[in-house]
Amino acid sequence: MTDSKPDKRNATKLVEAGRRPEWTGAVVNPPVWRASTHIFATEGERQEAIGDNRDGRFYYGRRGAPTQWALAEALTEIEPGAHGTVLFPSGVAAIVASLMTVLRPGDELLVSDNSYEPARNAARGLLKRWGVTHRFFDPLDLDAYAAMFSENTKAVWLESPGSLTMEVCDVPALAAIAREKGAVSLLDNTWASSLGFPALERGCDISVMSLSKHVGGHSDLMMGSASAGEALYKRLRQTSQQLGQVVSPDDAALALRGLRTMGVRLEQSTASAREVAEWLSARPEVARVLCPLLPGSPGHELWQRDFTGGCGLFSFVIRGEDPSAPARLVDNLDLFGIGYSWGGFESLALPFEPSTMRDIMPWPPVGCGAGDRHGIRLSIGLEDTRDLIADLERGFAAMGEA
Ligand SMILES: *Cc1c(COP(=O)(O)O)cnc(C)c1O
């Protein structure tokens, strides 16, 4: 799929990738190719296209058209080791289809206990009904994890840093153990993206991202992707086609637009997040900052060892048990919206309490008192950090007026 071009650096790839002249014509961006029907010049050409199932070959709308192909090709180019990328209508669709690609009834799936909740729910719900069993594991306990594999264990679901709680995992070690045991490893790589964590190069077999986050980048788009080497890419493609999943060319064009600036946006939000996290770590209201970017924060060393970048998403734990404190804080923020998703240009704050979500991993984290249970996840956008910090300062003042 990817041409054998000389290997450029990511910033350059983000500008060039997917802009084939046959897809863009004389303009810079591939136009929005709205299409169900593709027209063949001859019956012979139609016959040929049936079996030539790849991006770049016109056939029918369910196999995409140049706008979607350009996006998939661009994502493949920034994921070292990938042969191809399959697009999905949401991140969750990419997660579930990836798991269905590598599992069949009777198989067992190991799920990291810090995974995104809808991924856990897919294991507990749809995959269970489909005859796939699962067990949760603590990704920070490599020995216990290695001891869990049975001959039915066919796949491992990983996420690093973990959703909400931000534990950085030793993904190269977890993936190597899975491979040794004859299982494949899949990583939810939404936090770092391929720019910050080259998942396949680090030993994972499938790298999944919610493109609704950094790639979209403007809080106006839902999409997901899965990238893999040749064999698994072909199977992922089959799964998505058999499930009938397509993404619209309009959304693909938006995602491509987002992708062009993703590098600079990530650099800026990473720097801003580090600054806000550092400020938070000195606040008396904060029991613990959970931000891999910050020296002294859990997982910082692993992040430094394995990652090539970060993003604006991190969490902190409020000191004290008061269950109404999180609402008093976030209700009094002006610049931070209360809401899901993240990775947009605007900042967000989301209260969470993960203990009912998890099966194994302890909460609160090390360094917190037993009563420090309430977390706040921040997605730092592109605002000036001085304004964000002033906003948080006002929020804390209101939180203290109980
Ligand atoms: C948001 C998110 C997803 C799901 O993506 P959608 O596009 O919202 O379906 C998956 N994984 C992580 C870590 C996320 O934050």
Ligand as a Chemical Component Dictionary entry (heavy atoms), coordinates in Angstrom:
data_LIG
# 
_chem_comp.id                   LIG 
_chem_comp.type                 NON-POLYMER 
_chem_comp.pdbx_formal_charge   0 
_chem_comp.three_letter_code    LIG 
# 
loop_
_chem_comp_atom.comp_id 
_chem_comp_atom.atom_id 
_chem_comp_atom.alt_atom_id 
_chem_comp_atom.type_symbol 
_chem_comp_atom.charge 
_chem_comp_atom.model_Cartn_x 
_chem_comp_atom.model_Cartn_y 
_chem_comp_atom.model_Cartn_z 
_chem_comp_atom.pdbx_ordinal 
LIG C1 C1 C 0 -12.624 7.937 23.136 1  
LIG C2 C2 C 0 -11.828 6.714 23.253 2  
LIG C3 C3 C 0 -12.129 5.593 22.498 3  
LIG C4 C4 C 0 -13.361 5.473 21.659 4  
LIG O1 O1 O 0 -13.404 6.294 20.588 5  
LIG P1 P1 P 0 -14.764 6.828 19.933 6  
LIG O2 O2 O 0 -14.277 7.399 18.668 7  
LIG O3 O3 O 0 -15.323 7.820 20.907 8  
LIG O4 O4 O 0 -15.662 5.646 19.743 9  
LIG C5 C5 C 0 -11.285 4.506 22.585 10 
LIG N1 N1 N 0 -10.218 4.518 23.389 11 
LIG C6 C6 C 0 -9.904  5.565 24.142 12 
LIG C7 C7 C 0 -8.703  5.504 25.006 13 
LIG C8 C8 C 0 -10.707 6.705 24.121 14 
LIG O5 O5 O 0 -10.405 7.736 24.911 15 
# 
loop_
_chem_comp_bond.comp_id 
_chem_comp_bond.atom_id_1 
_chem_comp_bond.atom_id_2 
_chem_comp_bond.value_order 
_chem_comp_bond.pdbx_ordinal 
LIG C1 C2 SING 1  
LIG C2 C3 SING 2  
LIG C2 C8 DOUB 3  
LIG C3 C4 SING 4  
LIG C3 C5 DOUB 5  
LIG C4 O1 SING 6  
LIG O1 P1 SING 7  
LIG P1 O2 DOUB 8  
LIG P1 O3 SING 9  
LIG P1 O4 SING 10 
LIG C5 N1 SING 11 
LIG N1 C6 DOUB 12 
LIG C6 C7 SING 13 
LIG C6 C8 SING 14 
LIG C8 O5 SING 15 
# 
